[in-house]
Amino acid sequence: MLLFDGGRAPNARRVRIFLAEKGISVPMQPIDIGKMEQRTESFLAINPLGCVPALKLDDGTVITESVAICRYFEELQPDPPLFGVGALGKALVEMWNRRAELELYLSVQHAFRHTHPGMADYEVPQVAAWGEANRPRAIAAMQLIDAQLAKHRYVAGERYSIADITTLVAVEFIKPAKIAIPDDLVHLKRWHAECAARPSASA
Ligand SMILES: N[C@@H](CCC(=O)N[C@@H](CS)C(=O)NCC(=O)O)C(=O)O
C-alpha cells in the first residue's frame, strides 16, 4: 500500500498521528500542496477531489477521506482502540469526532482559507466575509469542547481517541487562521498540553 501524504496539511497529519498511535508504518509518497501537486492529472487520477490524504491499496483500490483511512487501519489493527470501545464508547467517539470536525476544524479551515491572501488560488471563490464569520464559530466550538474537558480527561471521555486527534490538528491550525484559544478555556489548554506532548503529535 502507499499513503499519499500532504506534509503539514491538517488532514494528512491526522492520519499520520493515528498511525503513530497504532505503531503502524506505511510507505508514503509526499504530495506538495504548495506546488499544487494535488491538482496534477496524475494525482487527480488517484483522488478526483484533488485532496490529500489518499491511501492506495495493492489491488489498486483508493481510500480517501482521512477518517475512512483511519477506520481501515482500526479494523486491520484494533489495538489500541481509537474509535471507542463498546456501543456507547463508539457512539461518543463518533459524536465528538464529528463535532471536532464539523464545528471546530471546518470553521478554522474556512477562516484560514477565505481570509489568507496565499489561499486565493486554493479557495475559489474566496469570500472574506465567510472567513470572518467562521472565527466566532471556531471559538464557540472550542468553548463546547472546553466544557467537555472540564469533566473528562479526553475529548470523548477517559480514553484517547480519534476525537482527540481531530481536535489537536484543528487547535494547531488556529494560529494561521488568526484565532487564539481564549484565556479562560483552561481545560482545553490543559488537554492541549497533554496531547501535544504525546510522541504521536510530532508525526
Ligand atoms: N474530508 C477530507 C478533506 C481533505 C482535505 O481537505 N485535504 C486538504 C489538506 S488538509 C487538501 O488536500 N487540500 C488541497 C486543496 O485544497 O487544493 C479528509 O478528511 O481527508
The ligand as an SDF file (V2000), in Angstrom:
LIG
                    3D

 20 19  0  0  0  0  0  0  0  0999 V2000
  -12.5510   15.4600    4.0770 N   0  0  0  0  0  0  0  0  0  0  0  0
  -11.2170   15.2600    3.5820 C   0  0  0  0  0  0  0  0  0  0  0  0
  -10.5530   16.6340    3.4200 C   0  0  0  0  0  0  0  0  0  0  0  0
   -9.2210   16.5540    2.7590 C   0  0  0  0  0  0  0  0  0  0  0  0
   -8.6270   17.9350    2.5800 C   0  0  0  0  0  0  0  0  0  0  0  0
   -9.3010   18.9690    2.6520 O   0  0  0  0  0  0  0  0  0  0  0  0
   -7.3160   17.9570    2.3290 N   0  0  0  0  0  0  0  0  0  0  0  0
   -6.6260   19.2080    2.1430 C   0  0  0  0  0  0  0  0  0  0  0  0
   -5.3890   19.2360    3.0390 C   0  0  0  0  0  0  0  0  0  0  0  0
   -5.8030   19.3060    4.7340 S   0  0  0  0  0  0  0  0  0  0  0  0
   -6.1690   19.3160    0.7010 C   0  0  0  0  0  0  0  0  0  0  0  0
   -5.6930   18.3490    0.1600 O   0  0  0  0  0  0  0  0  0  0  0  0
   -6.3170   20.4800    0.0990 N   0  0  0  0  0  0  0  0  0  0  0  0
   -5.8450   20.7000   -1.2270 C   0  0  0  0  0  0  0  0  0  0  0  0
   -6.5410   21.8180   -1.9460 C   0  0  0  0  0  0  0  0  0  0  0  0
   -7.3960   22.4820   -1.3550 O   0  0  0  0  0  0  0  0  0  0  0  0
   -6.1960   22.0200   -3.0980 O   0  0  0  0  0  0  0  0  0  0  0  0
  -10.4240   14.3580    4.5180 C   0  0  0  0  0  0  0  0  0  0  0  0
  -10.7950   14.2530    5.6860 O   0  0  0  0  0  0  0  0  0  0  0  0
   -9.4620   13.7260    4.0930 O   0  0  0  0  0  0  0  0  0  0  0  0
  1  2  1  0
  2  3  1  0
  2 18  1  0
  3  4  1  0
  4  5  1  0
  5  6  2  0
  5  7  1  0
  7  8  1  0
  8  9  1  0
  8 11  1  0
  9 10  1  0
 11 12  2  0
 11 13  1  0
 13 14  1  0
 14 15  1  0
 15 16  2  0
 15 17  1  0
 18 19  2  0
 18 20  1  0
M  END
$$$$
